[in-house]
Amino acid sequence: MENHKLVIPQHLNQYGYLFGGNLLQWVDEYAWIAAVHDYPGRRFVTIGMDRVEFHRSVRKGTILRFDIQQSHKGLTSVQYLAKVFAQDPESGKEESVFTTTITYVCLDDQGKKQPI
């Protein structure tokens, strides 16, 4: 699954760079959407993200491309590899910004783990 996001002023910190928390929120949201598309009718919650490391800074006006792919499925959980790329709208040049694996667990109506 692929999504895009334009970095605008309200996404920036006091130094003019993208707040890392915004990027983490978008990764979580887009990967969750991929999970519910892959498994309609299932309820997923985030249980973890591995290695949170930003490869480069992001400025206003950058277009982010989110590439979300399922990487593993267990009995009650599923993992997605999230790759984020920054594209300069003027040059079209694209660079890796962030990569992580995010894990979701499937829950029943009572909030207990259930098979996917």
C-alpha positions as CSV (number, residue, x, y, z in Angstrom):
1,M,0.0,0.0,0.0
2,E,1.3,3.4,-0.8
3,N,0.3,6.8,0.6
4,H,1.6,10.4,0.4
5,K,1.8,13.3,2.7
6,L,2.8,16.9,2.2
7,V,4.8,18.4,5.0
8,I,3.3,21.8,5.9
9,P,4.2,24.4,8.6
10,Q,2.0,22.8,11.4
11,H,4.1,19.6,11.1
12,L,7.4,21.4,12.0
13,N,9.3,21.9,15.2
14,Q,10.8,25.1,16.4
15,Y,13.9,24.6,14.1
16,G,11.8,24.2,10.9
17,Y,12.1,20.4,10.7
18,L,9.4,17.7,10.7
19,F,8.5,16.6,14.3
20,G,9.4,13.0,14.5
21,G,6.1,12.3,16.4
22,N,4.1,13.3,13.3
23,L,6.0,10.8,11.2
24,L,5.4,8.0,13.7
25,Q,1.7,8.9,13.8
26,W,1.4,8.7,10.0
27,V,3.3,5.4,9.8
28,D,1.1,3.9,12.5
29,E,-2.1,5.2,10.7
30,Y,-1.1,4.0,7.2
31,A,0.1,0.6,8.4
32,W,-3.1,0.2,10.4
33,I,-5.1,1.0,7.3
34,A,-3.1,-1.7,5.4
35,A,-4.0,-4.2,8.1
36,V,-7.7,-3.6,8.0
37,H,-7.7,-3.7,4.2
38,D,-5.8,-7.0,4.3
39,Y,-8.1,-8.5,7.1
40,P,-11.6,-6.8,6.8
41,G,-13.7,-7.1,9.9
42,R,-10.8,-7.6,12.2
43,R,-9.9,-5.2,15.0
44,F,-6.2,-4.3,15.3
45,V,-4.2,-2.3,17.8
46,T,-0.6,-1.3,17.7
47,I,1.7,-3.3,20.0
48,G,5.1,-2.2,18.9
49,M,7.5,-0.5,16.4
50,D,11.0,-1.7,16.1
51,R,14.0,0.5,15.7
52,V,12.8,4.1,15.5
53,E,15.7,5.9,13.7
54,F,15.3,8.8,11.3
55,H,17.7,8.7,8.4
56,R,17.6,12.4,7.5
57,S,15.7,15.6,8.4
58,V,12.6,16.7,6.5
59,R,11.7,20.3,5.7
60,K,8.4,22.1,4.8
61,G,7.2,21.4,1.3
62,T,8.6,17.9,1.2
63,I,6.3,15.2,-0.2
64,L,6.6,12.0,1.9
65,R,5.9,8.6,0.3
66,F,4.9,5.8,2.6
67,D,5.4,2.3,1.3
68,I,3.7,-0.2,3.6
69,Q,4.0,-4.0,3.0
70,Q,3.0,-6.9,5.1
71,S,6.2,-8.7,6.3
72,H,4.9,-11.4,8.7
73,K,1.6,-13.0,9.9
74,G,1.3,-14.9,13.1
75,L,-1.7,-16.5,14.8
76,T,-2.9,-13.3,16.5
77,S,-0.6,-10.6,15.1
78,V,0.6,-9.2,11.9
79,Q,3.7,-7.1,11.0
80,Y,4.2,-4.5,8.3
81,L,7.4,-3.1,7.0
82,A,7.0,0.7,6.6
83,K,9.5,2.6,4.4
84,V,9.2,6.4,4.2
85,F,10.8,8.4,1.4
86,A,11.1,12.2,1.0
87,Q,10.7,13.7,-2.4
88,D,11.8,17.1,-3.4
89,P,8.9,18.5,-5.5
90,E,11.3,20.7,-7.6
91,S,13.9,18.1,-8.5
92,G,11.9,14.9,-8.1
93,K,14.8,13.4,-6.2
94,E,13.8,10.9,-3.5
95,E,15.7,9.8,-0.4
96,S,15.0,7.3,2.4
97,V,13.8,9.1,5.6
98,F,12.7,6.3,7.9
99,T,12.2,2.5,8.0
100,T,10.5,0.4,10.7
101,T,8.5,-2.7,11.3
102,I,5.2,-2.2,13.1
103,T,3.3,-5.0,14.8
104,Y,-0.5,-5.1,15.4
105,V,-2.5,-7.6,17.4
106,C,-6.0,-8.7,16.6
107,L,-8.5,-8.3,19.4
108,D,-12.0,-9.5,20.0
109,D,-14.9,-7.3,21.4
110,Q,-13.6,-7.8,25.0
111,G,-10.1,-6.7,24.1
112,K,-8.6,-10.2,24.2
113,K,-6.2,-11.5,21.6
114,Q,-7.9,-13.6,18.9
115,P,-6.7,-15.4,15.8
116,I,-6.6,-13.3,12.7
